[in-house]
Amino acid sequence: MSQSSPVPVVERVDARNRYEVLVDGERAGLTAYRDRGEQRVFYHTEIDDAFAGQGLASRLVQDALTDVRDSGKRIVPVCPYVAKFLQRREEFADLVDAVTPDVLRWLDSQLG
């Protein structure tokens, strides 16, 4: 059974506070978060240059946000990519909390 291109797999890596997208078992990118109570604060998304232009960031964020919904948490999109994604995807609108100065100060203290 041959496939023209490998199917990307998204995994949550709790130990590293991020979701990773894997292509053929190789990490192609990640979206990083910190949990603040019931909120999952996304602050950084990146796709490796070798995998650019394949729609992986969109797939990664879609799966990550679906996981947040399934776990009963809220989404705080500090990351510009996640924020832009959410503007295009109405189905997550009810889960989004505003990025406030409080959240940003808290995130700074978490990331040190």
N, C-alpha and C positions, 0 to 999 in steps of 0.2 A: 504494500500500500504506500504509494508515494504522495507526498504533499509538495506543492510548489513553494510554500514557505512555512516555516515552523510557527506553531500557534503560541503567542505569548502567554505566559502564566503570571498572574499577580499573586504575591504572597505577603501577608503581614508578618513583619519581623519584630515582635514585641521587644526583644532584648536591645534592639537598636532604634526603637521608636520610629519605624518607617515601614512603608510598603515598598516592595521591590517588584519590578517587572523583569521577568526572565525570558530570554529567547534561546532555545536549545540549551537550557541550563546555565546560560551566561547572563549575569546581571546587566541589563541594558539601561536601567534607570531606577530612580527612586523618588518617592515623595515622603518628606520627613514631617513628623508631628510630635507634639507633646500633649499629654492629657491633663486637663485642668478641671477636676471634678467631672461633670457630665459632658464637658466640652472636649472635642479633639481639635487642637489648634494646629492647622497645617501651615508651615512656614517656608518650605523650600521644595521645589520639584526640579529634577534634572534628568535629561536623557543623554547618554553618552553619544558623542558625535558619530560614532560608527553606526548608530541605530537611528539617526535623525531622519525625519521625513516619512516614517512608517506608521504614524498615528499612535505610537506607543504611549505618549504622555496622556493623550485623551483616554486610552484604554486603562492605563494605570489609575488615573484620577477617578474615572467612572467606577472601577471596581473598589477602590479605596472608600469612596463615598457610600457605595452600596453597603460595604462592610460596616461603616459607621452607623448607617440607618439600622442595619440588622442587629447591631449591638446596643441600640437604644441611646446612643450619644448624639450630641449636637456638633455642628460643623462651624469652625471659625476660620475663615479663609484669609490668613495673613499673607500667604503666598499669592503673588499676582496671577500666576497661571491658574491656580485653583479658583480664585475670585472670578477670573474671566470665564472659566469653564462653567461656573455656577450661573453666570448671567445668561448663558445659552441653554441651560438645562433646568426647566421649571420644576421637574419632579423632585428636586432636592430643596426647593425654596422654603418649605416648612421646617427644615432642619437647621437653617443657617442663622447664626448669631453674629451681630455686628462686631467688627474689629474696633475695640475701644482703646483709649490710652492705658486703661488698667490692664487689659490683655497684653498690650505691647510691653508694658513695664514688667509684667509677670514673665513673659516670654524671654525678655532680656536676662532676667535673673536666672531662668532655667538654663539658658544657653551659655551664660557666664561670659 
